[in-house]
Amino acid sequence: MNRYPLWKYLIIVVALVIGVLYALPNLFGESPAVQVSAGKTSVRVDESTATRVEQALTAQGLKPSLIQFEGSSVKARFETTDEQLQARDALERALNPDPNDPTHVVALNLLPRTPAWLAALGASPMYLGLDLRGGVHFMLQVDMPAALQRRADVLAGDLRTALREKGVRHGGVSRNGQTIELRARDAQTLDAARAVVEDQFPDLQTTDVPDGSEFRLVATIRPEAARRVQDQALKQNITTLHNRINELGVAEPVIQQQGADRIVVQLPGVQDTAKAKDILGRTATLEVRLVDESTEGLAAERGTAPVPFGSERYPERNGQPVIVKRDVLLSGENLTDAQAGFDSQTQEAAVHLTLDAKGARIFRDVTRENVGKRMAIILFEKGRGEVVTAPVIRTEIGGGRVQISGRMTTVEANDTALLLRAGSLAAPMEIIEERTIGPSLGAENIAKGFNSVMWGFAVIVVFMCIYYMMFGAFSSLALGFNLVLLVAVLSMLQATLTLPGIAAMALALGMAIDSNVLINERVREELRNGSSPQSAINAGYEHAWGTILDSNVTTLIAGIALLIFGSGPVRGFAVVHCIGILTSMFSSVVFSRGLVNFWYGRQKKLKSISIGTVWRPDAKRAEVQPD
């Protein structure tokens, strides 16, 4: 009656072993570290960078516990924060000889101390949120008027092209703020221009404005189109920030929208606010220009003459100067995708670009008119431009598919594609809120949260063991198993733990023990009704299961609602809450019954069980003594 088959015990043992293994990494804490990442998109961080880091630290007499190249950054671990700060200063001097033009970002970080054998099993600690780990928090305001002005600029340029293709001779198209103004000499021209706008520009609405002897057509962006532009600008800025921060290897960044025009950025583990601002400011702008191949331009490229008027000098990735014209043919806004690949004819490494409709049209015209000339793709960061590549235009290129090839390795092709995909901000942003949480405050929050869970657990265990005796011990072991399983699942999911998450853990303990209280009271009720101990155990678990399921399902529904409609800390609470409900149902029913069956199920003639005082309905107290 009260015996589990072997396969059920095996499931419990496997769950216990997995739970312990994946919960263990959270006990080892974190070590202070210095993280070295690329300060420019053209700078590559690889194994040779790790060697330079080791040499720079050795020269200063610093001995890191571990130096590792991981992803796109080099991380050096130290035993104390004093060594961490000294290492940062030493690496700044060694890797960035020119402070005004840094090539690397050297940032303070915290890394888990997980042993290698656990890491080899894929076991990692939970991510800690800003309130537990420390770090920096920024609130950024997106300049939506600037996004609309930029969109108006694009529409104005498209309108000029459309009017030229239709043969409409106008008196000029100009942008004034977020409006586009078109001048015409007669009513017929004005009507023709209006027809072009209504036919090809659904995002614009037009009005006629008298202007003396001339006619003027004023076009404004429709409200629904303006909202769409603002939404797209916000999403593009979030995507761009993700790209830039992920390239720098910042651990577990939180980048999310708040309201209609704000973005919240949280960088846990980063303690240097200046470095964090530097990370946020590293948003690149892409431009395509023609190379100045005139006699003066070639002389300026060789350094024997000044840069001619209307041109500028920018360095290539190898340091070789390139003289390009000031006129910008295309920008990053016209690029929709960039992927590394191979030339179908020569099988050389190449980068395949995809342009939007406007970009495809401009690129077709430019390549048709400049066959045999060089075209430079320039990446701007922090006001400094660098030529990513300057290929020769072989033939007219239409269809919006562009290939960049020639003397590139596969690694360089991948790097170039990454740089081009990184994109630029759709609208400027400014920091309106800035907050730094130190690691000491995070450690204090962890200690307080840990103590609250442990003291709550200890008090529950003492109460259960006193009130339910042996069954209380079984319930306490199940509660401990539930806590281990909850931490293991959160670690496997790589969830981010915050203070609300710790509160949800404490709540999960109370809800888990509630299920065992229901089971124990059901067993007591069966004993009061005269059932034998074995029958009481079986009936107690069977009858309590329906109540436990109903109560947990209704609570789970509330948790899912918080998960769907909540945000920020509320969602963090909801994640731990929902997972805690599922683990508590397994531990309180399956695990605790496994313990009871293992202890009592093998006894054929069981006369009594240790479940505390059982009060008979006839008011005669019967003590059920321990075995």
WOHU-V409091 format. One record per backbone hydrogen bond with DSSP energy under -0.5 kcal/mol. CO is the residue of the C=O (numbers start at 1). NH is the residue of the N-H. Records with the same first field share a line. If there is no record, write none. Layout:
BEGIN
CO=NH + NH
END
This chain:
BEGIN
5=8 + 9
6=10
7=11
8=12
9=13
10=14
11=15
12=16
13=17
14=18
15=19
16=20
17=21
18=22
19=23
20=24
21=25
23=26
24=27
25=28
29=113
31=111
32=78
33=109
34=76
35=37 + 107
36=74
37=105
40=43
44=46
46=49 + 50
47=51
48=52
49=53
50=54
51=55
52=56
53=57
54=58
55=59
56=60
57=62
58=61
62=64
66=77
68=70 + 75
70=72 + 73
72=38
73=70
74=36
75=68
76=34
77=65 + 66
80=84
81=85
82=86
83=87
84=88
85=89
86=90
87=91
88=92
89=93
90=94
91=95
92=96
97=99
98=101
99=102
103=39 + 40
104=106
105=37 + 107
107=35
109=33
111=31
115=119
116=120
117=121
118=121 + 123
119=122
122=124
127=497
129=132 + 133
130=134
134=269
135=437
136=267
137=435
138=140 + 265
139=432 + 433
140=142 + 263
141=430
142=144
143=147
144=148
145=149
146=150
147=151
148=152
149=153
150=154
151=155
152=156
153=157
154=158
155=159
156=160
157=161
158=162
159=163
160=164
161=165
162=166
163=167 + 168
164=167
167=169
168=170
172=183
174=181
176=179
178=221
179=176
180=219
181=174
182=217
183=171
184=215
186=190
187=191
188=192
189=193
190=194
191=195
192=196
193=197
194=198
195=199
196=200
197=201
201=204
203=222
205=220
207=218
209=216
211=214
214=211
215=184
216=209 + 218
217=182 + 219
218=207
219=180
220=205
222=226
223=227
224=228
225=229
226=230
227=231
228=232
229=233
230=234
231=235
232=236
233=237
234=238
235=239
236=240
237=241
238=242
239=243
240=244
241=245
242=246
243=247
244=248
245=250
246=249
250=253
253=255
254=266
256=264
258=262
261=142
262=258
263=140
264=256
265=138
266=254 + 268
267=136 + 270
269=271
271=273
272=276
273=277
274=278
275=279
276=280
277=281
278=282
279=282
281=283
282=284
285=380
286=332
287=378
288=329 + 330
289=376
290=325
291=293
294=298
295=299
296=300
297=301
298=302
299=303 + 304 + 305
308=311
310=326
312=324
314=322
315=387
316=319
320=316
322=314 + 324
323=292
324=312
327=329
330=288
331=334
332=335
334=336 + 356
337=354
339=352
341=350
343=347
348=343
349=406
350=341
351=353 + 404
352=339
353=402
354=336 + 337
356=360
357=361
358=362
359=363
360=364
361=365
362=366
363=367
364=368
365=369
366=370
368=371
370=373
373=393
374=291
375=391
376=289 + 378
377=388 + 389
378=287 + 380
379=386
380=285
381=384
384=381
385=315
386=379 + 388
387=317
389=377
391=375
392=394
393=372
396=398
398=401
400=355 + 402
402=353
403=405
404=351
408=349
409=413
410=414
411=415
412=416
413=417
414=418
415=419
416=420
417=421
418=422
419=423
420=423
423=284
428=143
430=141 + 432
433=139
435=137
436=438
437=135
438=442
439=443
440=444
441=445
442=446
443=447
444=448
445=449
446=450
447=451
448=452
449=453
450=454
451=455
452=456
453=457
454=458
455=459
456=460
457=461
458=462
459=463
460=464
461=465
462=466
463=467
464=468
465=469
468=471 + 472
469=473
470=474
471=475
472=476
473=477
474=478
475=479
476=480
477=481
478=482
479=483
480=484
481=485
482=486
483=487
484=488
485=489
486=490
487=491
488=492
489=493
490=495
491=494
495=127 + 497
497=129
498=502
499=503
500=504
501=505
502=506
503=507
504=508
505=509
506=510
507=511
508=512
509=513
510=514
511=515
512=515 + 516
513=517
514=518
515=519
516=520
517=521
518=522
519=523
520=524
521=525
522=526
523=527
524=528
525=529
526=531
527=530
532=536
533=537
534=538
535=539
536=540
537=541
538=542
539=543
540=544
541=545
542=546
543=547
544=548
545=549
546=550
547=551
548=552
549=553
550=554
551=555
552=556
553=557
554=558
555=559
556=560
557=561
558=562
559=563
560=564
561=565
562=566
567=570
568=572
569=573
570=574
571=575
572=576
573=577
574=578
575=579
576=580
577=581
578=582
579=583
580=584
581=585
582=586
583=587
584=588
585=589 + 590
586=590 + 591
587=592
589=593
590=594
591=595
592=596
593=597
594=598
595=599
596=600 + 601
597=601
600=603
602=604
603=606
604=606
605=607
609=611
610=471
612=611 + 624
613=615
614=616 + 622
616=619
619=621
620=616
621=623
622=614 + 624
623=625
END
